[in-house]
Amino acid sequence: MARFYFDIADGDHINTDDSGHDLADAQAARTRAVDALRHIASDLLSAGDEQSLLVTVRDENGDRILTAGLVAKILPSR
C-alpha cells in the first residue's frame, strides 16, 4: 500500500488533501481521480455555464504523479 493525496481545483478554489488515501498503486490512484471527477461533475454546471475542474494526485513523497481535468460547458442552441 502507498499513500496518495488528491488536490481538487475548481478554478476559484484549491482544496489540498492533507490526509490522503492508502491505495494499492498508482493505477488505483488514477482510478480514484477519475471517479472523483465523475462524482463532482454532476454538480459542476450548477455554478455557471462553463466550469473547469482539476484533480492532481501526489504520492507520499509529495511528487505529482498525474493531473486529471474536466471542462463542462453549456452551449446555446442556434
C-alpha positions as CSV (number, residue, x, y, z in Angstrom):
1,M,0.0,0.0,0.0
2,A,1.0,3.5,-0.7
3,R,-0.5,6.9,0.3
4,F,-1.8,9.2,-2.3
5,Y,-3.2,12.8,-2.0
6,F,-5.9,14.3,-4.1
7,D,-5.9,18.0,-4.5
8,I,-9.0,19.5,-6.2
9,A,-9.0,22.9,-8.1
10,D,-12.3,24.3,-9.4
11,G,-10.9,27.5,-10.9
12,D,-11.6,29.7,-7.9
13,H,-10.5,27.4,-5.1
14,I,-7.9,24.7,-4.4
15,N,-8.7,22.1,-1.8
16,T,-5.4,20.5,-0.7
17,D,-5.7,16.9,0.6
18,D,-3.7,16.8,3.8
19,S,-4.9,13.3,4.9
20,G,-4.6,11.2,1.7
21,H,-5.7,7.7,1.0
22,D,-4.0,4.3,1.2
23,L,-4.2,2.6,-2.2
24,A,-2.5,-0.3,-3.9
25,D,-0.6,1.6,-6.6
26,A,-0.6,4.5,-9.0
27,Q,-3.2,2.8,-11.2
28,A,-5.6,2.7,-8.2
29,A,-4.9,6.4,-7.6
30,R,-5.7,7.1,-11.3
31,T,-9.0,5.3,-11.0
32,R,-9.9,7.2,-7.8
33,A,-9.1,10.5,-9.5
34,V,-11.4,9.7,-12.5
35,D,-14.1,8.6,-10.0
36,A,-13.7,11.9,-8.2
37,L,-14.1,13.9,-11.4
38,R,-17.2,11.8,-12.3
39,H,-18.8,12.4,-8.9
40,I,-18.1,16.2,-8.8
41,A,-19.1,16.7,-12.4
42,S,-22.8,16.0,-11.6
43,D,-22.8,19.4,-9.6
44,L,-20.3,21.3,-11.8
45,L,-22.7,23.3,-14.0
46,S,-24.9,24.4,-11.2
47,A,-22.2,27.0,-10.6
48,G,-22.4,28.5,-14.1
49,D,-22.4,27.8,-17.8
50,E,-18.7,26.9,-18.1
51,Q,-16.7,25.3,-15.3
52,S,-13.4,23.5,-15.1
53,L,-12.1,21.1,-12.6
54,L,-8.7,19.5,-11.9
55,V,-7.7,16.7,-9.7
56,T,-4.0,16.5,-9.0
57,V,-2.6,13.3,-7.4
58,R,0.5,13.4,-5.3
59,D,2.4,10.4,-3.9
60,E,3.6,10.1,-0.3
61,N,6.8,12.0,-1.3
62,G,4.7,14.9,-2.4
63,D,5.6,14.4,-6.1
64,R,2.8,15.0,-8.6
65,I,2.1,11.7,-10.4
66,L,-0.9,12.9,-12.5
67,T,-3.5,15.6,-13.1
68,A,-6.9,14.8,-14.5
69,G,-9.1,17.6,-15.8
70,L,-12.7,18.2,-16.9
71,V,-14.3,21.2,-18.6
72,A,-18.1,21.4,-18.6
73,K,-19.8,23.9,-20.8
74,I,-23.4,24.7,-21.7
75,L,-23.7,25.7,-25.3
76,P,-26.7,27.7,-26.5
77,S,-28.7,26.3,-29.3
78,R,-28.7,28.1,-32.6
